[in-house]
């Protein structure tokens, strides 16, 4: 799955995480301020943020582009030299482009969040009868939003187009690798399905799940400082009172709690989803044999195989039912959690309507990113089952030991 597309996959993943960690740490310690030496100082913390498209061409932002270009160029050059690969332009350079594009998309969300404060403050004043708020001001702010939205749309369309091609190249690499071993793998149970359907499903899931995972990480990098800065507007928290960076602490606590809750509730689902595919494959295989051989797929055999399908699916539905109970309760509680922690601040009248909108948006972005596993759990379960099938497939023709769940007999 991975060695066909990425150079030395395990090392590539580890080096990517480490390099990103170093880049982010250096940026927030010395890198951001280093731009002042080249005439590109960071934005003043006390100044009002730039609204509209000007946000993306401020000196601080231009320095960020240069900083990222240097780090990504070093990373790409190192892999091109140390471990050349057939698909390196897609797997190495393409991965860097997706990271950069995802971060820029997140910055568009930050620009929109900067817009919320003046717009909703003006709305609040207008509704309160303030004569100094004119229709022209609101139309102008609405036009600024439209500018940012069009930038987001352009980046979104280009990114999705590129990611689709990136993922299909990955599927092509897997297909080429498996077909190069076809004489060895053709006798393995479900070989055709694994080469065609499972690689297709793996690519399709990775296109959605992988993109959202990257976006979640980029959102955290962009919005954590925003949420920490907005925490100064929150005087105290319910039950615990005053704590440092209250919004940040609350978002992390709530997200970790939800992720742990659903991970425990859904711990059996990946294995059951995997077994679903096994019993489905056995039933489908017998029916295919029955197309050419009148003695195969007789009613008794087909009934027994379909009974195994039915039994395993019913077990899966049962476990998914109580998982959905916990997921549903958490999602509904999540809808009001941010308001609950802001009630003391709202009652004290210490924030405006515009700041409230900024806080709610930033809190939602951060908590939503931390809750990535919560929102994607069903898709992750499906990906795990496909991954297990392909991993077992590779183990069968590469002479590796099968996982316990693959070696186990499917339930009847």
TORDRENTI-355131 format. One record per residue (C-alpha): residue in one letter; x, y, z; residue number from 1. Coordinates in nm, 3 decimals, decimal comma. Example, Ala and Ser with C-alpha at 12.3 -4.5 7.8 and 13.67 -1.06 7.14 Angstrom:
+----+---------+---------+---------+-----+
: aa :       x :       y :       z :   i :
+----+---------+---------+---------+-----+
:  A :   1,230 :  -0,450 :   0,780 :   1 :
:  S :   1,367 :  -0,106 :   0,714 :   2 :
+----+---------+---------+---------+-----+
***
This chain:
+----+---------+---------+---------+-----+
: aa :       x :       y :       z :   i :
+----+---------+---------+---------+-----+
:  X :   0,000 :   0,000 :   0,000 :   1 :
:  X :   0,268 :   0,249 :   0,099 :   2 :
:  X :   0,601 :   0,128 :  -0,033 :   3 :
:  X :   0,462 :   0,132 :  -0,387 :   4 :
:  X :   0,405 :   0,509 :  -0,369 :   5 :
:  X :   0,626 :   0,655 :  -0,095 :   6 :
:  X :   1,004 :   0,621 :  -0,060 :   7 :
:  X :   1,073 :   0,419 :   0,258 :   8 :
:  X :   0,722 :   0,483 :   0,395 :   9 :
:  X :   0,784 :   0,450 :   0,768 :  10 :
:  X :   1,089 :   0,676 :   0,761 :  11 :
:  X :   0,910 :   0,917 :   0,528 :  12 :
:  X :   0,618 :   0,955 :   0,769 :  13 :
:  X :   0,843 :   0,997 :   1,073 :  14 :
:  X :   1,065 :   1,250 :   0,897 :  15 :
:  X :   0,760 :   1,445 :   0,777 :  16 :
:  X :   0,620 :   1,472 :   1,129 :  17 :
:  X :   0,959 :   1,564 :   1,277 :  18 :
:  X :   1,034 :   1,822 :   1,006 :  19 :
:  X :   0,692 :   1,984 :   1,047 :  20 :
:  X :   0,736 :   1,989 :   1,425 :  21 :
:  X :   1,076 :   2,157 :   1,391 :  22 :
:  X :   0,939 :   2,408 :   1,138 :  23 :
:  X :   0,640 :   2,500 :   1,356 :  24 :
:  X :   0,849 :   2,521 :   1,674 :  25 :
:  X :   1,111 :   2,744 :   1,511 :  26 :
:  X :   0,842 :   2,964 :   1,358 :  27 :
:  X :   0,672 :   3,038 :   1,688 :  28 :
:  X :   1,001 :   3,085 :   1,877 :  29 :
:  X :   1,241 :   3,273 :   1,649 :  30 :
:  X :   1,129 :   3,233 :   1,289 :  31 :
:  X :   0,834 :   3,472 :   1,291 :  32 :
:  X :   1,038 :   3,758 :   1,433 :  33 :
:  X :   1,335 :   3,684 :   1,206 :  34 :
:  X :   1,151 :   3,837 :   0,912 :  35 :
:  X :   1,206 :   4,186 :   1,058 :  36 :
:  X :   1,574 :   4,159 :   0,962 :  37 :
:  X :   1,468 :   4,134 :   0,598 :  38 :
:  X :   1,216 :   4,414 :   0,616 :  39 :
:  X :   0,919 :   4,182 :   0,669 :  40 :
:  X :   0,820 :   4,226 :   1,035 :  41 :
:  X :   0,530 :   4,032 :   1,191 :  42 :
:  X :   0,200 :   4,205 :   1,246 :  43 :
:  X :   0,178 :   4,406 :   1,568 :  44 :
:  X :  -0,024 :   4,215 :   1,825 :  45 :
:  X :  -0,219 :   4,521 :   1,936 :  46 :
:  X :  -0,310 :   4,638 :   1,586 :  47 :
:  X :  -0,645 :   4,553 :   1,432 :  48 :
:  X :  -0,608 :   4,266 :   1,181 :  49 :
:  X :  -0,609 :   4,354 :   0,813 :  50 :
:  X :  -0,946 :   4,279 :   0,656 :  51 :
:  X :  -1,001 :   4,133 :   0,311 :  52 :
:  X :  -0,742 :   4,021 :   0,057 :  53 :
:  X :  -0,479 :   4,248 :   0,209 :  54 :
:  X :  -0,448 :   3,995 :   0,492 :  55 :
:  X :  -0,268 :   3,755 :   0,255 :  56 :
:  X :  -0,001 :   4,002 :   0,144 :  57 :
:  X :   0,101 :   4,161 :   0,472 :  58 :
:  X :   0,477 :   4,164 :   0,543 :  59 :
:  X :   0,432 :   3,892 :   0,803 :  60 :
:  X :   0,249 :   3,671 :   0,558 :  61 :
:  X :   0,505 :   3,726 :   0,281 :  62 :
:  X :   0,781 :   3,624 :   0,522 :  63 :
:  X :   0,582 :   3,312 :   0,609 :  64 :
:  X :   0,569 :   3,213 :   0,239 :  65 :
:  X :   0,948 :   3,244 :   0,216 :  66 :
:  X :   0,998 :   3,051 :   0,540 :  67 :
:  X :   0,776 :   2,762 :   0,426 :  68 :
:  X :   0,933 :   2,752 :   0,079 :  69 :
:  X :   1,280 :   2,711 :   0,231 :  70 :
:  X :   1,176 :   2,431 :   0,470 :  71 :
:  X :   0,982 :   2,239 :   0,204 :  72 :
:  X :   1,263 :   2,275 :  -0,051 :  73 :
:  X :   1,517 :   2,128 :   0,192 :  74 :
:  X :   1,281 :   1,839 :   0,274 :  75 :
:  X :   1,214 :   1,758 :  -0,092 :  76 :
:  X :   1,580 :   1,783 :  -0,194 :  77 :
:  X :   1,686 :   1,550 :   0,090 :  78 :
:  X :   1,443 :   1,277 :  -0,019 :  79 :
:  X :   1,523 :   1,317 :  -0,387 :  80 :
:  X :   1,893 :   1,267 :  -0,311 :  81 :
:  X :   1,878 :   1,003 :  -0,035 :  82 :
:  X :   1,598 :   0,784 :  -0,166 :  83 :
:  X :   1,492 :   0,835 :  -0,530 :  84 :
:  X :   1,153 :   0,684 :  -0,612 :  85 :
:  X :   0,944 :   0,634 :  -0,925 :  86 :
:  X :   0,656 :   0,837 :  -0,782 :  87 :
:  X :   0,863 :   1,092 :  -0,590 :  88 :
:  X :   0,718 :   1,393 :  -0,771 :  89 :
:  X :   0,370 :   1,292 :  -0,660 :  90 :
:  X :   0,444 :   1,138 :  -0,320 :  91 :
:  X :   0,707 :   1,387 :  -0,196 :  92 :
:  X :   0,641 :   1,710 :  -0,385 :  93 :
:  X :   0,268 :   1,640 :  -0,404 :  94 :
:  X :   0,245 :   1,587 :  -0,028 :  95 :
:  X :   0,420 :   1,919 :   0,032 :  96 :
:  X :   0,181 :   2,097 :  -0,204 :  97 :
:  X :  -0,120 :   1,950 :  -0,026 :  98 :
:  X :   0,016 :   2,063 :   0,313 :  99 :
:  X :   0,077 :   2,414 :   0,183 : 100 :
:  X :  -0,260 :   2,439 :   0,011 : 101 :
:  X :  -0,443 :   2,309 :   0,320 : 102 :
:  X :  -0,272 :   2,563 :   0,541 : 103 :
:  X :  -0,361 :   2,845 :   0,304 : 104 :
:  X :  -0,725 :   2,730 :   0,310 : 105 :
:  X :  -0,717 :   2,744 :   0,688 : 106 :
:  X :  -0,574 :   3,094 :   0,673 : 107 :
:  X :  -0,876 :   3,192 :   0,466 : 108 :
:  X :  -1,087 :   3,078 :   0,761 : 109 :
:  X :  -0,872 :   3,293 :   0,991 : 110 :
:  X :  -0,931 :   3,590 :   0,760 : 111 :
:  X :  -1,305 :   3,531 :   0,777 : 112 :
:  X :  -1,285 :   3,509 :   1,157 : 113 :
:  X :  -1,106 :   3,847 :   1,162 : 114 :
:  X :  -1,396 :   3,985 :   0,958 : 115 :
:  X :  -1,658 :   3,862 :   1,205 : 116 :
:  X :  -1,572 :   4,105 :   1,483 : 117 :
:  X :  -1,623 :   4,437 :   1,300 : 118 :
:  X :  -1,923 :   4,307 :   1,106 : 119 :
:  X :  -2,116 :   4,169 :   1,403 : 120 :
:  X :  -2,018 :   4,462 :   1,624 : 121 :
:  X :  -2,171 :   4,693 :   1,364 : 122 :
:  X :  -2,479 :   4,472 :   1,348 : 123 :
:  X :  -2,512 :   4,489 :   1,726 : 124 :
:  X :  -2,481 :   4,868 :   1,726 : 125 :
:  X :  -2,728 :   4,904 :   1,439 : 126 :
:  X :  -2,984 :   4,686 :   1,614 : 127 :
:  X :  -2,930 :   4,894 :   1,927 : 128 :
:  X :  -3,022 :   5,209 :   1,737 : 129 :
:  X :  -2,671 :   5,355 :   1,694 : 130 :
:  X :  -2,699 :   5,622 :   1,425 : 131 :
:  X :  -2,330 :   5,612 :   1,328 : 132 :
:  X :  -2,366 :   5,268 :   1,163 : 133 :
:  X :  -2,468 :   5,312 :   0,800 : 134 :
:  X :  -2,588 :   5,071 :   0,537 : 135 :
:  X :  -2,277 :   5,155 :   0,332 : 136 :
:  X :  -2,054 :   5,018 :   0,611 : 137 :
:  X :  -2,240 :   4,688 :   0,622 : 138 :
:  X :  -2,242 :   4,660 :   0,241 : 139 :
:  X :  -1,867 :   4,727 :   0,239 : 140 :
:  X :  -1,803 :   4,458 :   0,500 : 141 :
:  X :  -2,024 :   4,216 :   0,308 : 142 :
:  X :  -1,818 :   4,285 :  -0,005 : 143 :
:  X :  -1,500 :   4,206 :   0,190 : 144 :
:  X :  -1,651 :   3,873 :   0,293 : 145 :
:  X :  -1,732 :   3,798 :  -0,072 : 146 :
:  X :  -1,370 :   3,864 :  -0,170 : 147 :
:  X :  -1,242 :   3,622 :   0,093 : 148 :
:  X :  -1,506 :   3,364 :   0,000 : 149 :
:  X :  -1,403 :   3,371 :  -0,367 : 150 :
:  X :  -1,041 :   3,313 :  -0,266 : 151 :
:  X :  -1,153 :   3,015 :  -0,058 : 152 :
:  X :  -1,354 :   2,879 :  -0,349 : 153 :
:  X :  -1,060 :   2,905 :  -0,589 : 154 :
:  X :  -0,821 :   2,735 :  -0,346 : 155 :
:  X :  -1,077 :   2,465 :  -0,264 : 156 :
:  X :  -1,144 :   2,374 :  -0,627 : 157 :
:  X :  -0,774 :   2,362 :  -0,720 : 158 :
:  X :  -0,686 :   2,162 :  -0,408 : 159 :
:  X :  -0,960 :   1,904 :  -0,459 : 160 :
:  X :  -0,861 :   1,864 :  -0,825 : 161 :
:  X :  -0,497 :   1,811 :  -0,731 : 162 :
:  X :  -0,578 :   1,573 :  -0,443 : 163 :
:  X :  -0,796 :   1,359 :  -0,674 : 164 :
:  X :  -0,505 :   1,316 :  -0,915 : 165 :
:  X :  -0,264 :   1,258 :  -0,625 : 166 :
:  X :  -0,481 :   0,978 :  -0,485 : 167 :
:  X :  -0,530 :   0,814 :  -0,825 : 168 :
:  X :  -0,152 :   0,811 :  -0,873 : 169 :
:  X :  -0,133 :   0,632 :  -0,538 : 170 :
:  X :  -0,390 :   0,378 :  -0,655 : 171 :
:  X :  -0,194 :   0,337 :  -0,981 : 172 :
:  X :   0,121 :   0,264 :  -0,781 : 173 :
:  X :  -0,060 :   0,000 :  -0,573 : 174 :
:  X :  -0,217 :  -0,155 :  -0,882 : 175 :
:  X :   0,119 :  -0,174 :  -1,062 : 176 :
:  X :   0,282 :  -0,331 :  -0,758 : 177 :
:  X :   0,015 :  -0,598 :  -0,712 : 178 :
:  X :  -0,011 :  -0,679 :  -1,082 : 179 :
:  X :   0,366 :  -0,721 :  -1,104 : 180 :
:  X :   0,317 :  -1,009 :  -0,857 : 181 :
:  X :  -0,001 :  -1,142 :  -1,017 : 182 :
:  X :   0,134 :  -1,495 :  -1,091 : 183 :
:  X :   0,198 :  -1,529 :  -0,717 : 184 :
:  X :  -0,123 :  -1,367 :  -0,591 : 185 :
:  X :  -0,386 :  -1,493 :  -0,834 : 186 :
:  X :  -0,453 :  -1,805 :  -0,625 : 187 :
:  X :  -0,508 :  -1,607 :  -0,303 : 188 :
:  X :  -0,870 :  -1,587 :  -0,188 : 189 :
:  X :  -1,035 :  -1,273 :  -0,327 : 190 :
:  X :  -0,724 :  -1,163 :  -0,521 : 191 :
:  X :  -0,922 :  -0,992 :  -0,796 : 192 :
:  X :  -1,139 :  -0,809 :  -0,545 : 193 :
:  X :  -0,841 :  -0,690 :  -0,344 : 194 :
:  X :  -0,650 :  -0,564 :  -0,649 : 195 :
:  X :  -0,949 :  -0,385 :  -0,802 : 196 :
:  X :  -1,214 :  -0,307 :  -0,540 : 197 :
:  X :  -1,003 :  -0,276 :  -0,225 : 198 :
:  X :  -0,744 :  -0,050 :  -0,387 : 199 :
:  X :  -1,028 :   0,161 :  -0,528 : 200 :
:  X :  -1,196 :   0,187 :  -0,186 : 201 :
:  X :  -0,865 :   0,257 :  -0,014 : 202 :
:  X :  -0,792 :   0,542 :  -0,255 : 203 :
:  X :  -1,144 :   0,682 :  -0,225 : 204 :
:  X :  -1,140 :   0,680 :   0,155 : 205 :
:  X :  -0,791 :   0,828 :   0,172 : 206 :
:  X :  -0,899 :   1,111 :  -0,058 : 207 :
:  X :  -1,164 :   1,223 :   0,191 : 208 :
:  X :  -1,013 :   1,108 :   0,519 : 209 :
:  X :  -0,656 :   1,208 :   0,443 : 210 :
:  X :  -0,752 :   1,554 :   0,324 : 211 :
:  X :  -0,966 :   1,618 :   0,631 : 212 :
:  X :  -0,689 :   1,491 :   0,861 : 213 :
:  X :  -0,434 :   1,729 :   0,708 : 214 :
:  X :  -0,682 :   2,014 :   0,726 : 215 :
:  X :  -0,748 :   1,938 :   1,093 : 216 :
:  X :  -0,377 :   1,956 :   1,176 : 217 :
:  X :  -0,335 :   2,278 :   0,977 : 218 :
:  X :  -0,641 :   2,425 :   1,152 : 219 :
:  X :  -0,486 :   2,355 :   1,490 : 220 :
:  X :  -0,162 :   2,521 :   1,388 : 221 :
:  X :  -0,346 :   2,830 :   1,264 : 222 :
:  X :  -0,624 :   2,863 :   1,523 : 223 :
:  X :  -0,453 :   2,764 :   1,849 : 224 :
:  X :  -0,277 :   3,103 :   1,870 : 225 :
:  X :  -0,604 :   3,276 :   1,775 : 226 :
:  X :  -0,797 :   3,096 :   2,049 : 227 :
:  X :  -0,522 :   3,165 :   2,302 : 228 :
:  X :  -0,535 :   3,537 :   2,215 : 229 :
:  X :  -0,914 :   3,545 :   2,244 : 230 :
:  X :  -0,893 :   3,384 :   2,589 : 231 :
:  X :  -0,810 :   3,726 :   2,739 : 232 :
:  X :  -1,175 :   3,820 :   2,683 : 233 :
:  X :  -1,300 :   3,540 :   2,908 : 234 :
:  X :  -1,293 :   3,633 :   3,275 : 235 :
:  X :  -1,377 :   3,299 :   3,435 : 236 :
:  X :  -1,504 :   2,951 :   3,365 : 237 :
:  X :  -1,800 :   2,775 :   3,524 : 238 :
:  X :  -1,706 :   2,552 :   3,820 : 239 :
:  X :  -1,328 :   2,605 :   3,789 : 240 :
:  X :  -1,318 :   2,985 :   3,795 : 241 :
:  X :  -1,017 :   3,168 :   3,651 : 242 :
:  X :  -0,749 :   2,960 :   3,476 : 243 :
:  X :  -0,477 :   3,052 :   3,221 : 244 :
:  X :  -0,592 :   3,039 :   2,856 : 245 :
:  X :  -0,939 :   2,913 :   2,954 : 246 :
:  X :  -1,075 :   2,870 :   2,601 : 247 :
:  X :  -0,771 :   2,669 :   2,493 : 248 :
:  X :  -0,786 :   2,444 :   2,799 : 249 :
:  X :  -1,160 :   2,391 :   2,760 : 250 :
:  X :  -1,130 :   2,303 :   2,389 : 251 :
:  X :  -0,853 :   2,050 :   2,451 : 252 :
:  X :  -1,030 :   1,891 :   2,750 : 253 :
:  X :  -1,364 :   1,859 :   2,572 : 254 :
:  X :  -1,210 :   1,717 :   2,255 : 255 :
:  X :  -0,989 :   1,463 :   2,434 : 256 :
:  X :  -1,287 :   1,354 :   2,642 : 257 :
:  X :  -1,504 :   1,300 :   2,332 : 258 :
:  X :  -1,232 :   1,117 :   2,141 : 259 :
:  X :  -1,160 :   0,882 :   2,432 : 260 :
:  X :  -1,531 :   0,820 :   2,490 : 261 :
:  X :  -1,601 :   0,717 :   2,131 : 262 :
:  X :  -1,277 :   0,522 :   2,095 : 263 :
:  X :  -1,382 :   0,303 :   2,388 : 264 :
:  X :  -1,744 :   0,278 :   2,269 : 265 :
:  X :  -1,638 :   0,176 :   1,918 : 266 :
:  X :  -1,342 :  -0,044 :   2,000 : 267 :
:  X :  -1,499 :  -0,360 :   1,849 : 268 :
:  X :  -1,628 :  -0,203 :   1,528 : 269 :
:  X :  -1,312 :  -0,221 :   1,309 : 270 :
:  X :  -1,275 :  -0,595 :   1,364 : 271 :
:  X :  -1,643 :  -0,659 :   1,290 : 272 :
:  X :  -1,629 :  -0,446 :   0,975 : 273 :
:  X :  -1,328 :  -0,649 :   0,862 : 274 :
:  X :  -1,513 :  -0,976 :   0,924 : 275 :
:  X :  -1,809 :  -0,838 :   0,727 : 276 :
:  X :  -1,584 :  -0,812 :   0,424 : 277 :
:  X :  -1,456 :  -1,167 :   0,475 : 278 :
:  X :  -1,798 :  -1,329 :   0,487 : 279 :
:  X :  -1,916 :  -1,114 :   0,195 : 280 :
:  X :  -1,611 :  -1,223 :  -0,006 : 281 :
:  X :  -1,675 :  -1,592 :   0,070 : 282 :
:  X :  -2,040 :  -1,562 :  -0,036 : 283 :
:  X :  -1,955 :  -1,369 :  -0,353 : 284 :
:  X :  -1,679 :  -1,616 :  -0,445 : 285 :
:  X :  -1,916 :  -1,914 :  -0,425 : 286 :
:  X :  -2,172 :  -1,735 :  -0,643 : 287 :
:  X :  -1,903 :  -1,656 :  -0,902 : 288 :
:  X :  -1,802 :  -2,023 :  -0,912 : 289 :
:  X :  -2,170 :  -2,110 :  -0,954 : 290 :
:  X :  -2,188 :  -1,907 :  -1,274 : 291 :
:  X :  -1,956 :  -2,155 :  -1,449 : 292 :
:  X :  -2,015 :  -2,473 :  -1,250 : 293 :
:  X :  -2,368 :  -2,603 :  -1,198 : 294 :
:  X :  -2,259 :  -2,804 :  -0,894 : 295 :
:  X :  -2,136 :  -2,497 :  -0,708 : 296 :
:  X :  -2,349 :  -2,241 :  -0,523 : 297 :
:  X :  -2,620 :  -2,497 :  -0,447 : 298 :
:  X :  -2,908 :  -2,370 :  -0,228 : 299 :
:  X :  -2,777 :  -2,532 :   0,092 : 300 :
:  X :  -2,424 :  -2,393 :   0,055 : 301 :
:  X :  -2,547 :  -2,049 :  -0,047 : 302 :
:  X :  -2,789 :  -2,046 :   0,247 : 303 :
:  X :  -2,510 :  -2,131 :   0,495 : 304 :
:  X :  -2,279 :  -1,864 :   0,352 : 305 :
:  X :  -2,553 :  -1,600 :   0,359 : 306 :
:  X :  -2,639 :  -1,701 :   0,716 : 307 :
:  X :  -2,279 :  -1,615 :   0,809 : 308 :
:  X :  -2,324 :  -1,279 :   0,638 : 309 :
:  X :  -2,649 :  -1,215 :   0,826 : 310 :
:  X :  -2,506 :  -1,316 :   1,165 : 311 :
:  X :  -2,198 :  -1,099 :   1,137 : 312 :
:  X :  -2,393 :  -0,795 :   1,015 : 313 :
:  X :  -2,640 :  -0,826 :   1,302 : 314 :
:  X :  -2,351 :  -0,831 :   1,550 : 315 :
:  X :  -2,209 :  -0,523 :   1,377 : 316 :
:  X :  -2,545 :  -0,343 :   1,396 : 317 :
:  X :  -2,576 :  -0,419 :   1,766 : 318 :
:  X :  -2,234 :  -0,275 :   1,852 : 319 :
:  X :  -2,291 :   0,024 :   1,624 : 320 :
:  X :  -2,622 :   0,096 :   1,801 : 321 :
:  X :  -2,468 :   0,170 :   2,141 : 322 :
:  X :  -2,178 :   0,348 :   1,970 : 323 :
:  X :  -2,432 :   0,581 :   1,805 : 324 :
:  X :  -2,593 :   0,644 :   2,146 : 325 :
:  X :  -2,265 :   0,779 :   2,285 : 326 :
:  X :  -2,180 :   0,965 :   1,964 : 327 :
:  X :  -2,524 :   1,126 :   1,947 : 328 :
:  X :  -2,512 :   1,241 :   2,310 : 329 :
:  X :  -2,166 :   1,388 :   2,264 : 330 :
:  X :  -2,256 :   1,570 :   1,942 : 331 :
:  X :  -2,565 :   1,727 :   2,099 : 332 :
:  X :  -2,369 :   1,832 :   2,408 : 333 :
:  X :  -2,102 :   1,977 :   2,182 : 334 :
:  X :  -2,357 :   2,212 :   2,025 : 335 :
:  X :  -2,397 :   2,402 :   2,354 : 336 :
:  X :  -2,065 :   2,340 :   2,530 : 337 :
:  X :  -1,902 :   2,662 :   2,407 : 338 :
:  X :  -2,204 :   2,866 :   2,518 : 339 :
:  X :  -2,199 :   2,700 :   2,861 : 340 :
:  X :  -1,841 :   2,798 :   2,934 : 341 :
:  X :  -1,907 :   3,154 :   2,809 : 342 :
:  X :  -2,219 :   3,218 :   3,021 : 343 :
:  X :  -2,034 :   3,398 :   3,308 : 344 :
:  X :  -1,855 :   3,621 :   3,055 : 345 :
:  X :  -2,176 :   3,695 :   2,862 : 346 :
:  X :  -2,373 :   3,776 :   3,177 : 347 :
:  X :  -2,094 :   4,006 :   3,296 : 348 :
:  X :  -2,119 :   4,194 :   2,964 : 349 :
:  X :  -1,744 :   4,180 :   2,908 : 350 :
:  X :  -1,754 :   4,095 :   2,538 : 351 :
:  X :  -1,932 :   4,236 :   2,236 : 352 :
:  X :  -2,141 :   4,039 :   1,990 : 353 :
:  X :  -1,852 :   4,050 :   1,741 : 354 :
:  X :  -1,604 :   3,907 :   1,991 : 355 :
:  X :  -1,857 :   3,637 :   2,084 : 356 :
:  X :  -1,878 :   3,533 :   1,718 : 357 :
:  X :  -1,499 :   3,523 :   1,692 : 358 :
:  X :  -1,470 :   3,314 :   2,007 : 359 :
:  X :  -1,740 :   3,068 :   1,899 : 360 :
:  X :  -1,584 :   3,026 :   1,555 : 361 :
:  X :  -1,228 :   2,984 :   1,682 : 362 :
:  X :  -1,344 :   2,746 :   1,957 : 363 :
:  X :  -1,539 :   2,544 :   1,703 : 364 :
:  X :  -1,241 :   2,525 :   1,468 : 365 :
:  X :  -1,001 :   2,407 :   1,740 : 366 :
:  X :  -1,239 :   2,164 :   1,910 : 367 :
:  X :  -1,354 :   2,035 :   1,571 : 368 :
:  X :  -0,995 :   1,963 :   1,472 : 369 :
:  X :  -0,927 :   1,784 :   1,799 : 370 :
:  X :  -1,252 :   1,592 :   1,743 : 371 :
:  X :  -1,136 :   1,467 :   1,405 : 372 :
:  X :  -1,165 :   1,106 :   1,521 : 373 :
:  X :  -1,515 :   1,171 :   1,654 : 374 :
:  X :  -1,648 :   1,305 :   1,327 : 375 :
:  X :  -1,466 :   1,053 :   1,108 : 376 :
:  X :  -1,500 :   0,740 :   1,319 : 377 :
:  X :  -1,731 :   0,553 :   1,079 : 378 :
:  X :  -1,500 :   0,624 :   0,785 : 379 :
:  X :  -1,195 :   0,530 :   0,990 : 380 :
:  X :  -1,359 :   0,196 :   1,070 : 381 :
:  X :  -1,413 :   0,130 :   0,700 : 382 :
:  X :  -1,054 :   0,232 :   0,621 : 383 :
:  X :  -0,921 :  -0,001 :   0,891 : 384 :
:  X :  -1,112 :  -0,294 :   0,748 : 385 :
:  X :  -0,982 :  -0,225 :   0,395 : 386 :
:  X :  -0,631 :  -0,173 :   0,531 : 387 :
:  X :  -0,645 :  -0,509 :   0,712 : 388 :
:  X :  -0,755 :  -0,685 :   0,394 : 389 :
:  X :  -0,477 :  -0,533 :   0,184 : 390 :
:  X :  -0,221 :  -0,592 :   0,459 : 391 :
:  X :  -0,324 :  -0,958 :   0,481 : 392 :
:  X :  -0,312 :  -0,979 :   0,100 : 393 :
:  X :   0,043 :  -0,849 :   0,095 : 394 :
:  X :   0,143 :  -1,078 :   0,381 : 395 :
:  X :   0,015 :  -1,377 :   0,185 : 396 :
:  X :   0,242 :  -1,323 :  -0,117 : 397 :
:  X :   0,535 :  -1,165 :   0,066 : 398 :
:  X :   0,567 :  -1,454 :   0,309 : 399 :
:  X :   0,483 :  -1,250 :   0,619 : 400 :
:  X :   0,287 :  -1,371 :   0,921 : 401 :
:  X :  -0,086 :  -1,300 :   0,910 : 402 :
:  X :  -0,257 :  -1,093 :   1,178 : 403 :
:  X :  -0,463 :  -1,287 :   1,428 : 404 :
:  X :  -0,790 :  -1,154 :   1,292 : 405 :
:  X :  -0,702 :  -1,262 :   0,935 : 406 :
:  X :  -0,594 :  -1,607 :   1,046 : 407 :
:  X :  -0,908 :  -1,654 :   1,253 : 408 :
:  X :  -1,202 :  -1,841 :   1,111 : 409 :
:  X :  -1,495 :  -1,618 :   1,022 : 410 :
:  X :  -1,808 :  -1,675 :   1,235 : 411 :
:  X :  -2,082 :  -1,898 :   1,096 : 412 :
+----+---------+---------+---------+-----+
***
